[in-house]
Amino acid sequence: MRSPRGGSASSTPLRAWESHLRPHIASYQRTGLKQISLFTPANRRQLVLRRFFEVVDRMPVVGATMRRMINNSEDNLEKERDIALVD
């Protein structure tokens, strides 16, 4: 069976799934761009900042607070969602 657009009718669920995924993928890409310096520091400042956060992370009180803030951030919560599930 063919759809009015010329594709197969079975592509409709695939299009719905893609439109469901698109906002999540866009969010992942924005997060990746924001955090790129964490994984690939481009200059000395970014490298020093990364090392600073590594030291702070090992501090008992400050590190635990920082990890809690990161774990509850909107970016991290987005990564925890099951995006493949279409409601």
C-alpha positions as protocol buffer text, in pm:
chain_id: "A"
residue {
  index: 1
  type: MET
  ca { x: 0 y: 0 z: 0 }
}
residue {
  index: 2
  type: ARG
  ca { x: 136 y: 342 z: -91 }
}
residue {
  index: 3
  type: SER
  ca { x: 76 y: 667 z: 92 }
}
residue {
  index: 4
  type: PRO
  ca { x: -37 y: 987 z: -86 }
}
residue {
  index: 5
  type: ARG
  ca { x: 321 y: 1120 z: -76 }
}
residue {
  index: 6
  type: GLY
  ca { x: 456 y: 825 z: -270 }
}
residue {
  index: 7
  type: GLY
  ca { x: 617 y: 637 z: 19 }
}
residue {
  index: 8
  type: SER
  ca { x: 486 y: 322 z: 175 }
}
residue {
  index: 9
  type: ALA
  ca { x: 212 y: 346 z: 436 }
}
residue {
  index: 10
  type: SER
  ca { x: 441 y: 171 z: 686 }
}
residue {
  index: 11
  type: SER
  ca { x: 669 y: 477 z: 687 }
}
residue {
  index: 12
  type: THR
  ca { x: 406 y: 678 z: 878 }
}
residue {
  index: 13
  type: PRO
  ca { x: 489 y: 524 z: 1219 }
}
residue {
  index: 14
  type: LEU
  ca { x: 856 y: 578 z: 1141 }
}
residue {
  index: 15
  type: ARG
  ca { x: 791 y: 946 z: 1069 }
}
residue {
  index: 16
  type: ALA
  ca { x: 598 y: 979 z: 1396 }
}
residue {
  index: 17
  type: TRP
  ca { x: 886 y: 820 z: 1585 }
}
residue {
  index: 18
  type: GLU
  ca { x: 1136 y: 1050 z: 1412 }
}
residue {
  index: 19
  type: SER
  ca { x: 933 y: 1360 z: 1497 }
}
residue {
  index: 20
  type: HIS
  ca { x: 916 y: 1235 z: 1857 }
}
residue {
  index: 21
  type: LEU
  ca { x: 1296 y: 1189 z: 1869 }
}
residue {
  index: 22
  type: ARG
  ca { x: 1392 y: 1514 z: 1694 }
}
residue {
  index: 23
  type: PRO
  ca { x: 1361 y: 1748 z: 2000 }
}
residue {
  index: 24
  type: HIS
  ca { x: 1563 y: 1506 z: 2213 }
}
residue {
  index: 25
  type: ILE
  ca { x: 1837 y: 1477 z: 1953 }
}
residue {
  index: 26
  type: ALA
  ca { x: 1852 y: 1856 z: 1921 }
}
residue {
  index: 27
  type: SER
  ca { x: 1887 y: 1878 z: 2300 }
}
residue {
  index: 28
  type: TYR
  ca { x: 2171 y: 1621 z: 2298 }
}
residue {
  index: 29
  type: GLN
  ca { x: 2351 y: 1820 z: 2030 }
}
residue {
  index: 30
  type: ARG
  ca { x: 2315 y: 2149 z: 2222 }
}
residue {
  index: 31
  type: THR
  ca { x: 2442 y: 1983 z: 2539 }
}
residue {
  index: 32
  type: GLY
  ca { x: 2737 y: 1835 z: 2351 }
}
residue {
  index: 33
  type: LEU
  ca { x: 2833 y: 2176 z: 2215 }
}
residue {
  index: 34
  type: LYS
  ca { x: 2806 y: 2333 z: 2562 }
}
residue {
  index: 35
  type: GLN
  ca { x: 3024 y: 2060 z: 2717 }
}
residue {
  index: 36
  type: ILE
  ca { x: 3276 y: 2014 z: 2437 }
}
residue {
  index: 37
  type: SER
  ca { x: 3554 y: 2183 z: 2636 }
}
residue {
  index: 38
  type: LEU
  ca { x: 3515 y: 1918 z: 2906 }
}
residue {
  index: 39
  type: PHE
  ca { x: 3615 y: 1641 z: 2667 }
}
residue {
  index: 40
  type: THR
  ca { x: 3840 y: 1829 z: 2426 }
}
residue {
  index: 41
  type: PRO
  ca { x: 3987 y: 2139 z: 2591 }
}
residue {
  index: 42
  type: ALA
  ca { x: 4090 y: 2382 z: 2317 }
}
residue {
  index: 43
  type: ASN
  ca { x: 4317 y: 2608 z: 2520 }
}
residue {
  index: 44
  type: ARG
  ca { x: 4505 y: 2641 z: 2847 }
}
residue {
  index: 45
  type: ARG
  ca { x: 4213 y: 2813 z: 3025 }
}
residue {
  index: 46
  type: GLN
  ca { x: 3975 y: 2524 z: 2949 }
}
residue {
  index: 47
  type: LEU
  ca { x: 4238 y: 2271 z: 3056 }
}
residue {
  index: 48
  type: VAL
  ca { x: 4295 y: 2452 z: 3389 }
}
residue {
  index: 49
  type: LEU
  ca { x: 3919 y: 2475 z: 3445 }
}
residue {
  index: 50
  type: ARG
  ca { x: 3881 y: 2102 z: 3381 }
}
residue {
  index: 51
  type: ARG
  ca { x: 4157 y: 2020 z: 3630 }
}
residue {
  index: 52
  type: PHE
  ca { x: 4000 y: 2258 z: 3883 }
}
residue {
  index: 53
  type: PHE
  ca { x: 3668 y: 2070 z: 3862 }
}
residue {
  index: 54
  type: GLU
  ca { x: 3851 y: 1738 z: 3901 }
}
residue {
  index: 55
  type: VAL
  ca { x: 4007 y: 1864 z: 4226 }
}
residue {
  index: 56
  type: VAL
  ca { x: 3677 y: 2009 z: 4352 }
}
residue {
  index: 57
  type: ASP
  ca { x: 3502 y: 1681 z: 4272 }
}
residue {
  index: 58
  type: ARG
  ca { x: 3730 y: 1499 z: 4517 }
}
residue {
  index: 59
  type: MET
  ca { x: 3643 y: 1734 z: 4804 }
}
residue {
  index: 60
  type: PRO
  ca { x: 3392 y: 1562 z: 5035 }
}
residue {
  index: 61
  type: VAL
  ca { x: 3134 y: 1838 z: 5088 }
}
residue {
  index: 62
  type: VAL
  ca { x: 3186 y: 2056 z: 4782 }
}
residue {
  index: 63
  type: GLY
  ca { x: 3223 y: 1758 z: 4549 }
}
residue {
  index: 64
  type: ALA
  ca { x: 2905 y: 1593 z: 4674 }
}
residue {
  index: 65
  type: THR
  ca { x: 2712 y: 1919 z: 4633 }
}
residue {
  index: 66
  type: MET
  ca { x: 2849 y: 1970 z: 4283 }
}
residue {
  index: 67
  type: ARG
  ca { x: 2762 y: 1612 z: 4180 }
}
residue {
  index: 68
  type: ARG
  ca { x: 2408 y: 1654 z: 4315 }
}
residue {
  index: 69
  type: MET
  ca { x: 2365 y: 1976 z: 4114 }
}
residue {
  index: 70
  type: ILE
  ca { x: 2496 y: 1808 z: 3799 }
}
residue {
  index: 71
  type: ASN
  ca { x: 2282 y: 1496 z: 3846 }
}
residue {
  index: 72
  type: ASN
  ca { x: 1969 y: 1708 z: 3888 }
}
residue {
  index: 73
  type: SER
  ca { x: 2045 y: 1942 z: 3598 }
}
residue {
  index: 74
  type: GLU
  ca { x: 1799 y: 1956 z: 3312 }
}
residue {
  index: 75
  type: ASP
  ca { x: 2065 y: 1833 z: 3067 }
}
residue {
  index: 76
  type: ASN
  ca { x: 2137 y: 1526 z: 3277 }
}
residue {
  index: 77
  type: LEU
  ca { x: 1769 y: 1449 z: 3335 }
}
residue {
  index: 78
  type: GLU
  ca { x: 1716 y: 1466 z: 2957 }
}
residue {
  index: 79
  type: LYS
  ca { x: 1988 y: 1204 z: 2909 }
}
residue {
  index: 80
  type: GLU
  ca { x: 1814 y: 974 z: 3160 }
}
residue {
  index: 81
  type: ARG
  ca { x: 1479 y: 972 z: 2975 }
}
residue {
  index: 82
  type: ASP
  ca { x: 1373 y: 677 z: 2761 }
}
residue {
  index: 83
  type: ILE
  ca { x: 1336 y: 867 z: 2436 }
}
residue {
  index: 84
  type: ALA
  ca { x: 1264 y: 562 z: 2222 }
}
residue {
  index: 85
  type: LEU
  ca { x: 931 y: 510 z: 2395 }
}
residue {
  index: 86
  type: VAL
  ca { x: 655 y: 688 z: 2204 }
}
residue {
  index: 87
  type: ASP
  ca { x: 352 y: 772 z: 2417 }
}
